[in-house]
Amino acid sequence: MTDDRQFVERFAEVTRGRRPTGLVEQWEQFVGFCEEGYHDVLDEYWFDLSVRRTIETALTDDRLQGFPQMGWFREQVGAVDERFRAVLSEERFPARVELPWWEAYLPAWAGPVLAAELWDSYHVRVEVRPN
């Protein structure tokens, strides 16, 4: 079995069937939505953001650390992480202070639906970016 195939199989074991390229693409897509102003409800935001938790599982799992392909994965995730950090507000979301950075901050701007829900539910104001 080739090293690449072993890596992909082990990665899928760790991430419940996910592939490295698929996770990176999903993370990039989500961050792209946030850069434009996320246009769905808060529950969907948290659901879509959960891809980053799966990525963190892969990044920290000892069974993947010996694979050289993890260098590529870390590099790709790091680049998308930087884009995501650029859209986050400077203040932690009060209801999620104890969580990892990607879950503890909200985007500084959002679509009208998410912005209204954040205000109505938590009195958190974010800039509205219309469709």
C-alpha positions in Angstrom: 0.0 0.0 0.0 1.4 3.4 -0.9 2.1 6.1 1.7 -0.5 8.4 0.1 -3.2 5.7 0.3 -2.3 4.8 3.9 -2.5 8.5 4.8 -5.9 8.9 3.2 -7.2 5.8 4.9 -5.9 6.7 8.3 -7.2 10.3 7.8 -10.7 8.8 7.1 -10.5 6.7 10.2 -9.7 9.7 12.3 -12.3 12.0 10.7 -15.2 9.6 10.3 -14.8 9.1 6.5 -13.6 12.5 5.5 -10.7 13.2 3.1 -8.1 15.9 3.6 -8.9 17.7 0.4 -12.6 17.6 1.0 -12.2 19.1 4.5 -9.9 21.9 3.2 -12.4 22.7 0.4 -15.3 22.7 2.9 -13.4 25.0 5.2 -12.5 27.3 2.3 -16.1 27.4 1.2 -17.4 28.3 4.7 -14.8 31.0 5.1 -15.8 32.4 1.7 -19.4 32.6 2.9 -18.2 34.5 6.0 -16.1 36.9 3.9 -19.2 37.8 1.9 -21.4 38.1 5.0 -22.8 34.7 6.1 -26.4 34.7 4.9 -28.1 31.9 7.0 -29.3 31.5 10.5 -27.1 31.0 13.6 -27.8 27.2 13.9 -26.6 26.8 10.3 -23.6 28.9 11.0 -22.6 26.7 14.0 -23.3 23.5 11.9 -21.2 24.8 9.0 -18.4 25.9 11.3 -18.2 22.4 12.8 -15.9 21.4 9.9 -13.2 23.3 11.7 -13.6 21.0 14.7 -13.1 17.9 12.5 -10.0 19.6 11.0 -8.7 20.1 14.6 -9.3 16.4 15.3 -7.1 15.6 12.3 -4.4 18.2 13.2 -4.0 16.9 16.7 -4.4 13.1 16.3 -1.2 11.2 17.0 -2.1 8.6 14.3 -1.6 11.1 11.6 1.5 13.0 12.9 4.1 10.7 11.1 2.7 11.3 7.7 4.5 13.9 5.5 1.2 14.8 3.9 0.1 16.5 7.1 2.5 19.3 6.2 0.4 20.1 3.2 -2.8 19.8 5.2 -1.5 22.1 8.0 -0.4 24.7 5.4 -3.7 24.7 3.6 -5.7 24.9 6.9 -3.4 27.6 8.2 -4.0 29.8 5.1 -7.8 29.4 5.5 -7.6 30.0 9.2 -5.9 33.4 8.6 -8.7 34.4 6.2 -11.2 33.4 8.9 -9.4 35.3 11.6 -9.6 38.4 9.4 -13.4 38.4 9.4 -13.9 37.7 13.1 -14.8 40.4 15.6 -12.3 41.4 18.3 -14.6 40.5 21.2 -15.3 36.9 22.3 -18.9 35.8 21.9 -20.1 35.8 25.5 -22.0 32.5 25.3 -18.9 30.7 24.0 -15.9 32.1 25.9 -14.4 28.7 26.8 -14.4 27.3 23.3 -11.5 27.2 20.8 -10.8 30.5 18.9 -12.9 29.6 15.8 -16.0 29.0 18.0 -15.4 31.8 20.5 -15.6 34.7 18.1 -18.3 35.8 15.6 -17.8 37.4 12.2 -17.6 41.2 12.4 -20.2 41.3 9.6 -23.0 39.0 8.4 -26.0 38.8 6.2 -29.2 40.4 7.4 -30.7 37.2 8.8 -27.8 36.2 10.9 -27.2 39.8 12.1 -30.8 40.1 13.2 -30.7 36.8 15.0 -27.5 37.8 16.8 -29.1 41.0 17.9 -32.5 39.6 18.9 -31.1 36.6 20.8 -27.8 37.9 22.3 -27.8 41.7 21.8 -24.6 41.3 19.8 -24.4 43.8 16.9 -22.5 42.9 13.7 -22.3 44.9 10.5 -24.9 43.9 8.0 -23.8 42.9 4.5 -26.7 42.5 2.2 -26.9 39.8 -0.5 
